[in-house]
Amino acid sequence: MNVTIRKVLLSPDHTIFAYNTEREGMEYGDLHFKDLHNRQDWEGEILQDVFNFVWANDQTVFYTMANEQLRPCKVYAHRIGTEQSEDVLVYDEHDETAFVDITSTKDSKFVTINSNSLSSSEIRVVDASYIPNTASITPSLTLIEPRQPGLEYYVDHHHDAFYILTNAHGATNFKLMKAQNHAIGMPHWQDIITLEPTDKIDDVDLFQDHIIVYGRRDGLPMVLCYNITDQSTHQIPLPSSCCVVAPGSNLDFTTHQVRFSITSPLSHEATYEYDMVERQLKCIRSQAIQSFDKQNYTCSQIHVESHDGQRIPVTLIHPKNLSRTGRNPILMRSYGAYGNNTDPDFRIEHFPLLERGWTIALAHVRGGGELGRQWYEDGKLDKKLNSFKDFISVAKFLGQDSQWSSPEKIAALGTSAGGLLVGGMAHLAPQLFKALVLRVPFVDPLSAMLNPSLPLTSVEVPEWGDPLQDAPAYDWIMQYSPYDNVAQVARGSRLPAMYVTAGMKDQRVLYWQPLKFVARLRHHHQDLLTSPVLLNIDLDHGHFGGHSEQDVRLSEAASQVTFLISQLQQTL
């Protein structure tokens, strides 16, 4: 069985190295501890079935465990040198729609226990000095604010106050608030950073004298620096607007330098360091792509009108000298669920296409989070069809209403929930696509949501609805479900060629979903399948494929790129 390292952390005193391994497809594994201090009495400890972990202090680790539905729901405290059977159960979340995660505050004073659903939060904090099996049996938990429908918040700590990133008081795209240690309830929260309606806060990083805010402005990446002393804010200039910004580790709370990474569609990840006092940004690590000149390519954004007048952002990546002939091959990509962004990140599989004159079109459809919370809300539950209609509108624009391409030269690719979106094109708009690539696609959402014993089904209810208890939810899922509708494709229609993948060890989208979809497609439409429908089953990996094995990852990408080129250009 393949085993990978999921997470590593040093103890606060740097004498113990902890690492969490993951068995293929399981998404949890064993937590190992390695002595770095040459202790004579050291015995290697292993904690089993650990989902996530953090150090509280030099002697204590907090960790989470998941139930049979792969929902992290229990938090334990472990004292180094004791048996796992002696660990203290700190918290047990019984709400089946909520999953539990743990973090350590930036100043190392608290461990936070975050119980989140897809639409609400409830956070408790534990004093990081707690050591199990000493003076107290269980630690004291302090609740920041009880769960309320629609209220989301995330907590960090600085000096004598909690800093709270929240959507409270109508801050749809979040704001940063502050509460003193002695008065932490929401009535005592005070605004610190509020932004314009077109701005969105994704994350914050606390330092002794500054706060870094990561977010989006008009859908494009934005990084702000807030001075705690004089309460001023300035924007950090980024080298490009067509990029993805990711926070660095930044473990030093007292530093004036912050590090973050920037990735673009045309360059590897680069590490940048920003001096928050001098206001100077510099690149400290970058790597050139061999035999590739990014100056020959461009990245831009256009907007396409959808069925209801909404303007859908579309990121286009293509050669600079591309002429609009109406025959340019295009690969459309999107995700459109859970408020996750379809980012213009670096993907090795795009380069063979770009070098052959392709355009990569990232459709930022509703259901994603690119334009804020409302953009996400307008693409979930009873509004989920907006995601599909947005994607179809972009395909029509590129293939019919502009000089970019034609349906014979357009392909689409989607993974997981993005595979649901792209898989829906097989029955909603088959005439607009020549080929579809569906990677571990969520193509049978109705069966999944009708079975609460499956992993993650209960947690997913706020995203898709509960067809067991709510008849309208059954009806709206039925409208877009690829498996339930692919048999209804009209006679005389041309179905796109398809390349579908499944993972036998996948616990998120169980392997039978793509298998059933392909079987039904082949059974009902032998006369329409003038192009191939290929099914690739990975017997050894789970939902994320061989993401930790470079040769497997490259082999998977090569197979899919070969399929796309063979279908749209007929030659390699």
BELZIVEN-V535879 format. One line per field, one symbol per residue. ss: DSSP state (A for helix, B for strand, O for the rest). A space follows every 50 residues. Layout:
# BELZIVEN-V535879
ss->???
This chain:
# BELZIVEN-V535879
ss->OOBBBBBBBBOOOOOBBBBBBBBOOOOOBBBBBBBOOOOOOOOOOBBBBB OBBBBBBOOBBBBBBBOOOOOBBBBBBBBOOOOAAAOBBBBBOOOOOOBB BBBBOOOOOBBBBBBBOOOOBBBBBBBOOOOOOOOOOOOOBBBBBOOOOO OOBBBBBBOOBBBBBBOAAAOOOOBBBBBBOOOOOAAAOBBBBOOOOOBB BBBBBBOOOBBBBBBBBOOBBBBBBBBOOOOOBBBOOOOOOOOBBBBOOO OOOOOOBBBBBBBBOOBBBBBBBBBOOOOBBBBBBOOOOOOOOAAABBBB BBBBBOOOOOBBBBBBBBBOOOOOOOOOOBBBBOOOOOOOOOOOOOOAAA AAAAOOOOBBBBBOOOOOOOOOAAAAAOOOAAAOAAAAAAAAAAAAAAAA AOOOOOAAABBBBBBOAAAAAAAOAAAAOAAAOOBBBBBOOOOOAAAAAO OOOOOOAAAAAAAAOOOOOOAAAAAAAAAAOAAAAAAAOOOOOOOOBBBB BBBOOOOOOOOAAAAAAAAAAAAAOOOOOOOOBBBBBBOOOOOOOOOOOA AAAAAAAAAAAAAAAAAAOOOO
